[in-house]
Amino acid sequence: METRVQNQLASIRKGRGVGAADLAARVGVSRQTIYAIEAGSFVPNTEVTLRLARELEVAVEELFSLSGDAPEILESVGSEVLSATSINKGQAVRVCRVGGRLVSIPVDGAPAYLPEADGVVSKIGKVPERADLVVFAMDEVASKKLVLAGCDPAIGLLSRVVEKESGVEVVAAQASSRLALRWLQAGKVHIAGSHLEDPESGEFNLPFIRREFPDEDFAVITFARWEEGFVVAAGNRKGIAKAEDLAKKGVRFVNREQGSGSRGLLDRLLREAGIAPKRIVGYDRVAYGHLAAAYAVLANEADCCLATRSAAQTFGLSFVPLQSERYDFVMRRETMASPMAQSFLDVLQRASLRRRLEVLAGYDTAQTGAVLA
């Protein structure tokens, strides 16, 4: 009979209240490695085994044992997919529970590394919003996760601080402001990020939410104020400073998707300047997210986009400021009262987070954490 290594890593780790990311950092491996060990798909070497036992303060035999049982089978489940673009079979996803829903968020790998994921898409559903998944460890799906939909480039920074300080993992789903709010209304995410400007009052988010979701009990909490403007190649050799310049010969633009605050700002600027969208080369070309748009400029696929100063700063590009915007988080009040959300909101008050946002992203954090509604 074939002998296999069985383990109790997941139950012991959770019994001690240790997050997978925290344990991975202490042992010197990736969080995905911890998940793979717990799922039984990876057997650690002697050094990692001893480090795990030491960090969890148990004997090696309590963590690992020999068994002749058949190998554990990875679980197959159906899920709603949160994505503004199409997905492919084999796509890596994060898997979370939002209320009674199982949702999956596609993840992309960095240029040098495979992405961290909870499973992969095994079959595309008959409708784009659904797929069958192969999940590595279903017990991790029920762990402390908040799903946050939005486009703020600093969400990744925020999620790392939240997990470090509270053990709550923030799983980000890339979405325009309007799409994020629709997902929130449908109960598919815990938190939606938004920077939608009301054209009449110049106020952000509150007028739109009150008008479009009058029967919803939403709370609105400020994340930060940022600057949005034209992101151009270093040195701005094409002299792009105003909307009229986008129509100049030789200027290639990359737009944001409909429903995004950036798209709304661009359309307002073009209307005020009396410029038809068809005069802008690249108006119909879409990048999903501030960083994706800025990267198109870095890669010389476009000469300009509308994005945040932080996106320009990330890639060493030049920035032409156009306006200051307030980015807010929106959640249901019943969600706001949950322990996970309270931990998230507590981190928004931390000086350590504010310093990072100010230095790394150039954000104004004077109102960070303020409850507006």
N, C-alpha and C positions, 0 to 999 in steps of 0.2 A: 504494500500500500504506500502511495506517495505521501511523504511527510511534508507538511506545510507549516509556516510560521504564522501563528495567530497573535493578535495583539488587543490590548485593552486601553490603548493610548487615548482614544476619544473620550471614553467614560471617565478615566482618571483625570485627564486634563480639565474637562468640564466640571468634574466634582470639586476641583480645586479653584474653579473660577478663573482659569488661565485661558486667554484668547489664543487662537492659532497663530496669529501674527506675532504676539508677544513671545510665545514659546519658540517660534522659528527664529526670532532675533536673538534670543538667549542661547539657543543651541548652535546658531550659525548656519542655518539652512533657509530655504525659501518657505513661505507659507504653503505653497503648492506641494512641497515635499511633505510637510506635516499632513496635509489632506490625503496625499497618496499613501503614506504609511498607514493612516487610520483606515483607509479604504481597503488595505491589504494588497494594493497593486505595486507597492515598493517596499523592499526589505532593507532597512538601513545597515550601514557597516558598523563595526564594533565601536568606533569612536562616537558616532552619532547616538548609538544605543546607550552608551554609558553617560553621555551628556544629557539625554532625555531622562534617564533614571535619576541623575543628580539634580536636575532642575525641578523635577516633580517629587523628589524626596521619597522614592520608592525603590524597591529592589528590581533588578532587571527582570527577574522571573515574574514579577507582578505585571510588568508591561508586556512581555512576550512569552509565548509558550509554543510547544510543538503539538501539532494535531494532524490526524489523518483525514479530517473532514474535507469535503469538496470545497473548492475555492468559492468565495463570495461573488455573486453575480452583480454587476453594475446595474443600477435601477434605470428603467425607462419610464418617462413620465411625459404627459402633455403639458404645455405651458403657453401662456400669452407672451408675446414678444414685444418689447418696447424698443422700437427702432424707427427712425424717420426714413431709413433707406432699406432696400431689400437685403435679405440674409441668404446665406448659402449653406448647403449641407456641409457639416464638418466645422461650422463656425463655432468658436469658443464663446461661452456665455457665463455670466454670473447668474445665479438662481436665488430668488428671494420669495418670501411670503409677505403679501400686503393684505391684511385682513384674511379673508378666506381664499384669496387668489394666489396662484403660483405664477410668478412673472420671471422672465429671463431678459437679461440685458446683454446684447452682443459686445464683445471686447476686442480691441485690436492690439496686436503685438507691437512693441517698440521695434525699431529697426534691428536691434541686436538680440532681442529676447522673445521667447514665446510668452503669451499673455497668461496672467493668473486667471484661473477659471474654475467654475464648479461643475462644468460639463460641456457637452458639445451638441449641436443640432444634428439629429439623426434623420429627420424627415421634415420637409417643408409642409405646412398645413395647406388645406384647400383655400384658406384665406391668409393673406400676408401676416396677419396679427397672431397666428398660432403656429406652433411647431412641436414636434416630438423631440425629446432630449434624452441623451444618456448622461445620467448624473453620477458623479463619483461617490458622494456621500450625502444621502438625503438628510441625515441628522444635522449637517452643517447648514442646510437651508433654513432650519428653524432657529438658528443662532441669532445673536443680536445684530440685526441689519436694518438700516433705514435706507429706503430707495429715494434718491433725490434727483429729480429731472430738471435740467436747465442747461445754460450755455456759458456760465461764468468760468473763465479759465482757472480761477483760484479754487474751484471746488475740490480738485485733487489735493491741494495744500490743506484745505479745511478738513477733508476726510482723514488725512494722516494725523492731524492734531486731535481730532475727535476720538479716533481709535486709541491713540496713545494715552490720552487723558482719562477716557471713560470706558474703553473696551467695546464701545459701540462702533460697528463698521458702517460707514456711509458708502453705499453703492451708487455711483453716478450714472444716469441715463442721459445721453446727449439729446437735447431737444430745444426747439425754439420756445420763446416765452408762451405763445398761445398753445402750442402742443403740450407743453408741460402742464399748463393749467387744465387742459382738456383731460389729460391723464389723471390729474388730481381729482377732478370732478367725477370721473368714472371709477375712482377707487383703485387705480393701478399703481399709484406711487404714494409715498408718505408726505413728500415735500415737493413743491414746485418753485422754481426760481423764475423771476420775471423782471423785465425792465421795459415795460410798455408805457409810452408817453401819451397822455391825453392831449390832443392837439388844441383844445380850447383853453384848458387851464394850465398846461405845461406840467401838471402833476403826474407822477409816475405810479402806475399799477392800481392804486385805490379806485379811481373813477372807472377803469376798465372792469375790475373785479365786481364792483357794485352794480355796474350796468349789465354785464354778461352773466353773472352768477348771483342774482338777487336773493335766491332762496337757500343759498349755501352758507353754512356757519363757518366761514374761513377766518383764520387769524393771519395777520400780516406782520412779519418781523424783518427789520432792515438787516441786510448783510453788510453793505458798504456802499459808498459812492465811488464811481470810477469816471474816467474820461474816455469818451468815444470819439473817434476821428478817422482820418485817412491814414492807413498804414502803407508806406511806400518804401522802395529800396533805399538802402543807406545813402544819405547825401541828397535824396530827392532830386535827382538830376533832371527829371521831367517837369519839375516846378509845379507839382499838384498842390493847390492850396484851397480850392473852392469847387463847388459842384460843376461849374462851367468848364473847369479844366478836364473833367472826365470825358468830355466830348471832343477834346483836341485830337488831332491826327497822331497816330502812333501810341496812344494810351490804351492799354488793355486792362479791363476791370474784372474782378471776380466778386460776385454778389453773394448774399446770404439767402436762405430759404424764406419763402413767404411765411408770415406769422412770427418772424423774429423781430426784435426791437431794432436791430441794425437795418433790416430791409425797410421798416417803417420810417426810420430817419432818412435813409437815402431817398425814398420816394417823396418825402416832404421837401427835401432840399432841391430835388429836380423840379418839383412843381413851382417852388418859389423862384427858381431860376428860369422857368419857362423852357425847360429842356425835355424833349420827348425821350422816354427810355430807349427807344429804338436807335437813338444816336450814340448810345453808350456801347462800345465794343466789349462784350462780356456780360451785359446786363442779365442775360438768361443763363449764364453759367453760375452754378450754385456750389458753395462750400458750406458744409455743415459744421458750424462752430467758429468762434473767433480765432482759435489757434489754427484750424484747418485753412481758414481764409488767409491768415498771415503767412502760413507756410507756402501757399501758392505764390505769394510775392517773393519769399525767400528763394524758392526754386525757379524763379524767373518765368513762371507760367502766367503771371499777371504783373502789372505795374502798380496796382493799387487795390485796396479793399477797404471796407469799413469795419473797424474792430476796436478793441480796447487798447489803451496804452500798454497794458501788461502783455498783450499778445505781441505788440511791436518790440517791447523790451526783451521778451523771451528769445526772439530770433535776431536781435541786434539790428532791427530795422528802424527807419525814421518814422516820426509820428507827427501828424498835423491835427491838433485838438480842435473839435467842433463843439462839443457840449459836455457838461457834467450830467451823469445819470445816476439814479438811485436803483440799486439792485436789491430786491426783497425776496424773502422766502415766504411761501404761503402754505399753510397746512390746516387741516380740520382741527377744530378746538378739541375734539375728543382725542385726536392724535397728540395734540400739544400737551395733554394731561398725562400721557403715558411716560413711564420711567425712561425709555430710550430717548424720547423727544426732549424730556427735561434735561437729560445728560447733554444732548446736542445743544440746547439753548444755553446751558451753563457754560459750555466752551466758548460760545460767542461773546461771553463777558470777560474772558481771560485776556489779560494784558499780553501774554505770550503769543496768542493768535493775532492780536491786533498789530503787534510789532512786525510779525511775518508779513501780514497783508500790506502794511505800509512800506516796508523795505523791499520785498520781493515783487509786489504787484503795483505799488504806487497808489494804493487805495486810501480814501479818506474814511477813517473808522470812527469818526466822532459819534455817529448814530448806530454803530454796530450793536445788535442785540435789542434795539428799541422796538417795543410792540406798538404798532401803529393802528391796529384794528383788531 
